[in-house]
Amino acid sequence: MVLVGACLPASAQALDSLNGSNALIRQNDLQILQNRVQRQQYQQQQQQYRAQDRQIVQQPQPIVPQLKPSCTTQIIGSIAVNNCR
């Protein structure tokens, strides 16, 4: 009986160290899962942004009236005549 009683503290320490390593493994697993969820959320957000970008229609260039020159040059024979209005 004394031998069994003497072994209990050692086995309890072994269990505590196993529980500690299990807790560390669980913490690592939790971190891995959190990273996966964050990555999936980021990818979904990027897909939404790309979908929005595809929906945005490029605005056509505005039509700007251009003024025609008011002066014209006429060639009459060998003489150039400018007519300005």
C-alpha positions as YAML, in Angstrom:
chain: A
units: angstrom
residues:
- id: 1
  name: MET
  ca: [0.00, 0.00, 0.00]
- id: 2
  name: VAL
  ca: [2.78, 2.40, 0.79]
- id: 3
  name: LEU
  ca: [4.29, 1.75, -2.62]
- id: 4
  name: VAL
  ca: [1.02, 2.65, -4.36]
- id: 5
  name: GLY
  ca: [0.73, 5.83, -2.30]
- id: 6
  name: ALA
  ca: [4.27, 6.82, -3.20]
- id: 7
  name: CYS
  ca: [3.56, 6.45, -6.93]
- id: 8
  name: LEU
  ca: [0.51, 8.72, -6.95]
- id: 9
  name: PRO
  ca: [2.36, 12.05, -6.85]
- id: 10
  name: ALA
  ca: [4.60, 11.01, -9.73]
- id: 11
  name: SER
  ca: [1.65, 9.91, -11.83]
- id: 12
  name: ALA
  ca: [-0.17, 13.13, -11.00]
- id: 13
  name: GLN
  ca: [2.85, 15.11, -12.21]
- id: 14
  name: ALA
  ca: [2.93, 13.07, -15.39]
- id: 15
  name: LEU
  ca: [-0.75, 13.79, -15.96]
- id: 16
  name: ASP
  ca: [-0.23, 17.47, -15.26]
- id: 17
  name: SER
  ca: [2.57, 17.65, -17.80]
- id: 18
  name: LEU
  ca: [0.40, 15.79, -20.32]
- id: 19
  name: ASN
  ca: [-2.47, 18.17, -19.65]
- id: 20
  name: GLY
  ca: [-0.10, 21.11, -20.11]
- id: 21
  name: SER
  ca: [1.13, 19.79, -23.43]
- id: 22
  name: ASN
  ca: [-2.44, 19.00, -24.47]
- id: 23
  name: ALA
  ca: [-3.43, 22.55, -23.61]
- id: 24
  name: LEU
  ca: [-0.52, 23.83, -25.71]
- id: 25
  name: ILE
  ca: [-1.57, 21.61, -28.61]
- id: 26
  name: ARG
  ca: [-5.17, 22.81, -28.25]
- id: 27
  name: GLN
  ca: [-3.98, 26.41, -28.21]
- id: 28
  name: ASN
  ca: [-1.95, 25.81, -31.40]
- id: 29
  name: ASP
  ca: [-4.94, 24.14, -33.04]
- id: 30
  name: LEU
  ca: [-7.11, 27.07, -32.06]
- id: 31
  name: GLN
  ca: [-4.61, 29.52, -33.56]
- id: 32
  name: ILE
  ca: [-4.50, 27.48, -36.78]
- id: 33
  name: LEU
  ca: [-8.29, 27.49, -37.00]
- id: 34
  name: GLN
  ca: [-8.45, 31.24, -36.34]
- id: 35
  name: ASN
  ca: [-5.91, 31.84, -39.10]
- id: 36
  name: ARG
  ca: [-7.94, 29.73, -41.52]
- id: 37
  name: VAL
  ca: [-11.13, 31.63, -40.70]
- id: 38
  name: GLN
  ca: [-9.37, 34.99, -41.11]
- id: 39
  name: ARG
  ca: [-7.90, 33.88, -44.45]
- id: 40
  name: GLN
  ca: [-11.31, 32.73, -45.69]
- id: 41
  name: GLN
  ca: [-12.92, 36.01, -44.61]
- id: 42
  name: TYR
  ca: [-10.17, 37.97, -46.37]
- id: 43
  name: GLN
  ca: [-10.60, 35.96, -49.57]
- id: 44
  name: GLN
  ca: [-14.37, 36.44, -49.49]
- id: 45
  name: GLN
  ca: [-13.92, 40.16, -49.01]
- id: 46
  name: GLN
  ca: [-11.52, 40.32, -51.96]
- id: 47
  name: GLN
  ca: [-14.03, 38.43, -54.11]
- id: 48
  name: GLN
  ca: [-16.73, 40.93, -53.16]
- id: 49
  name: TYR
  ca: [-14.44, 43.83, -54.06]
- id: 50
  name: ARG
  ca: [-13.65, 42.25, -57.45]
- id: 51
  name: ALA
  ca: [-17.37, 41.70, -58.11]
- id: 52
  name: GLN
  ca: [-18.06, 45.35, -57.28]
- id: 53
  name: ASP
  ca: [-15.23, 46.49, -59.56]
- id: 54
  name: ARG
  ca: [-16.70, 44.46, -62.43]
- id: 55
  name: GLN
  ca: [-20.09, 46.13, -61.89]
- id: 56
  name: ILE
  ca: [-18.68, 49.65, -62.09]
- id: 57
  name: VAL
  ca: [-19.16, 50.83, -65.66]
- id: 58
  name: GLN
  ca: [-16.47, 53.08, -67.05]
- id: 59
  name: GLN
  ca: [-17.90, 56.52, -67.71]
- id: 60
  name: PRO
  ca: [-17.54, 57.62, -71.34]
- id: 61
  name: GLN
  ca: [-15.29, 60.56, -72.05]
- id: 62
  name: PRO
  ca: [-17.29, 63.79, -72.04]
- id: 63
  name: ILE
  ca: [-17.98, 65.32, -75.42]
- id: 64
  name: VAL
  ca: [-16.25, 68.67, -75.52]
- id: 65
  name: PRO
  ca: [-17.23, 70.94, -78.39]
- id: 66
  name: GLN
  ca: [-14.26, 72.08, -80.39]
- id: 67
  name: LEU
  ca: [-14.18, 75.50, -81.95]
- id: 68
  name: LYS
  ca: [-13.40, 75.60, -85.61]
- id: 69
  name: PRO
  ca: [-10.91, 78.19, -86.63]
- id: 70
  name: SER
  ca: [-12.66, 81.34, -87.77]
- id: 71
  name: CYS
  ca: [-9.99, 82.16, -90.32]
- id: 72
  name: THR
  ca: [-9.71, 80.29, -93.59]
- id: 73
  name: THR
  ca: [-7.09, 80.60, -96.21]
- id: 74
  name: GLN
  ca: [-8.07, 80.58, -99.85]
- id: 75
  name: ILE
  ca: [-5.62, 80.23, -102.66]
- id: 76
  name: ILE
  ca: [-6.62, 82.29, -105.66]
- id: 77
  name: GLY
  ca: [-4.12, 81.78, -108.43]
- id: 78
  name: SER
  ca: [-0.79, 82.43, -106.80]
- id: 79
  name: ILE
  ca: [-2.18, 84.62, -104.01]
- id: 80
  name: ALA
  ca: [-3.22, 83.39, -100.54]
- id: 81
  name: VAL
  ca: [-6.21, 85.25, -99.15]
- id: 82
  name: ASN
  ca: [-7.15, 85.00, -95.45]
- id: 83
  name: ASN
  ca: [-10.82, 85.36, -94.62]
- id: 84
  name: CYS
  ca: [-11.38, 85.86, -90.89]
- id: 85
  name: ARG
  ca: [-14.83, 86.26, -89.37]
...
